[in-house]
Structure formats: C-alpha cells, structure tokens
Amino acid sequence: MDTHMQNEDLAFSDSDLDAVYRAIFTRRDTRGQFLPDPVSDEVLSRILMAAHHAPSVGFMQPWSFMVIRKQATKQKVHDLFDAAHVEAAEMFDEEKRDTYKSLKLEGIMESPVNVCITCDRNRAGPVVIGRTHVKAMDLYSTVCAVQNLWLAARAEGLGVGWVSIYNQPKLQDALGMPRKIVPIAYLCIGHVTHLHDKPELETAGWRPRLPIEDLMHFEHWDGQPNDSDKPLLESLRQDQDSAQKGDIPGR
C-alpha cells in the first residue's frame, strides 16, 4: 500500500474542517472552571500523543511530559505561584495592579491533572538541521507541542490553563528537574463547567484583541498593500468580524 498522502486526500471534509476551526477559535485559557472529575487515561493518552506529534525543527523532538496528579506535588508548585504572584503584582502600575490582583491566574489545585512540558536542548546533539543559525528553534518546537495538546484537549471537551508565574529554578528543584531541562509550560488540565466566550483578559479589559489588519506587512516591514492584496485584507476583516460576533470564521 502506498503510504504517501495523495492530493485528493489532503483536504478535510467540510465537517472536519469546521471542527478544526472550532477547536482553534473556542480554545480558552482555563483557570476557575475546573471540575474534580478525573481525566481518563485514554483521553490523557490521546492529547499527549497529539503533543508528541507536533512539528519540530530537525525532527529533534526536544519535549518531555511530566504528569502530576498528587496534591502534595501540586501544592509545591502552587506555593511557588503564590510567591511569584505577589512579586508580579508590584511590577504593574497602581491601576493595573488592582486588576491584576482580582484575576484568577491558575487552577493548579483544582484541576485533576497537571502536565509540565519541558525542553531538552541537548537531545539532538550540538548541530541540528534548522537550528544551525536560530538556536531557539528547539524552544519554539516545544511550544508547538503545547499548542497541539491544547487543541486536542479542546476537541476532547477539556479545559487547559497555562501557568507561567513562578521562579523557574525553584520549579526545577520542586520537580527534581535537571538544570539543563527547561520547563516550557506548566499546564492545568481537566473537565470544566464551561468555557468563556472570550479570553478572560479581554473581558476584564486588560488588553483588547488587536485588529489583524494592523499586524499585516507586505513584502517589506514598511511595505503597503497593493491592489492584489486588497481581497486578502477584505477576507481578513470579514473573518475578524465573524470572530468578534462569536461565529466561527469559515467558508
């Protein structure tokens, strides 16, 4: 049997395509909506396998996955979050500080399972295809694994929250992690009561969704769109309007 994907097999059906975009546009960072219900090993296996099939530069696969279920281990991480959270609040001006303190920014103890996704920067050796000149490509590749897991979890009906407020060396120590291993994402995973219609930080007025037309460049950083670019810009505006209304942009 020919294992190459033929052209007629490359495009998804309309229903499958809609499902992919639904996962992307309805994915949310989950914090306060976790249920105590356990995540089955079968579901956890699928989303971890999705993460393991992320793209990686030079096929280096620099990621590892640490599964954390015990409350005692979670408590160690939560204590690190609490300490960093207090420090972080003082980094914002007074107006932002009050908003920051009102936000729930983690679900470490409430979520039934935590997963720490790490990067081993030495796994593929000193010289890697595609990393010869941009040394951070192993880190970027690991972030792709995070996104794969997140979208797979959304498709499975799970919530995921990314915790990034902690002292990194202290997290490495708490989890018995060698210094050469870089923690990329500490994720809280579980069933949830609901997902917000919009990102919580957008709803709270922390930052708005940026207009995509302000983020577009053509041929050169200072380049302006020409007539051939106008249909793309119009399509982007239409899809942006759909997304703002809560609709899934589609064909």
Phi, psi and omega in degrees: 000133179286121183272355178289139176284122179279158185304319183292346180265355189282324182278136177284157171294163181302319181293320178292320179297316178300322181295320179298311181293326177297317178299319182293312188278343179253003175295138179222153172280118188260135181229303189253015186248013186288142173260156180283352182304134180291152172271126183294152179297328180295317179290316179300320178300316182296318183286330174291322178294324175298319178297319181292342178260022174289158174291144174219134180299133181065016184049038184283336178047062189280359187275155165222162186232117177258116181268129184233119179239334186287136181297326181296320178291317178301321181297322177301316181290321180298321178297321177295319177299313182304315181296316181290327180298318178296316179297317184296322182302326182284352181276347181260156176292169190301318181297313179291329184298318180296318178295316181302315183294335182278348185274140169269120190245013178198162175223040188301310184281329184283327182284140184290335180219136172248146176228125174258119179262126187240169178233124173263104188287350181252003190300320185263010180090178186286334182239118184233137175305127177088349178246011183294330184240337176245095190291341183276005184296335175292321177295316180296322179298320180294325176297327175298323177295322176300312181296319177302313179300317184297315181291322177296319178297320178299318180295332179275359180083019180259153171263150178226135175235132181263117177262125181228011181258091179193161174279118189298312178301325179291325175295317177302317180294317183297328182259009178064035187264129177301150182299332181288345179268125185260119173287119182266315183214127172258113190248136173259129188228137176175174172290151186227159176289325182191169171241142181291149178295324179231160175306140184300323181292330175290314179297323181284355180080016180292312174210144177274163170290125182286140176297128186295331180295336177283350183252007184262140176226150184229116175070327185208150183305323180265007184289144178258150179293143174257185185301325182290343180270346186297321177300323177295315180298321179295318177297321178297318179296319180295316179293324177295318177299318179298314182296321179295331179277356181091004177274154177272117177304134182200185184277000000 
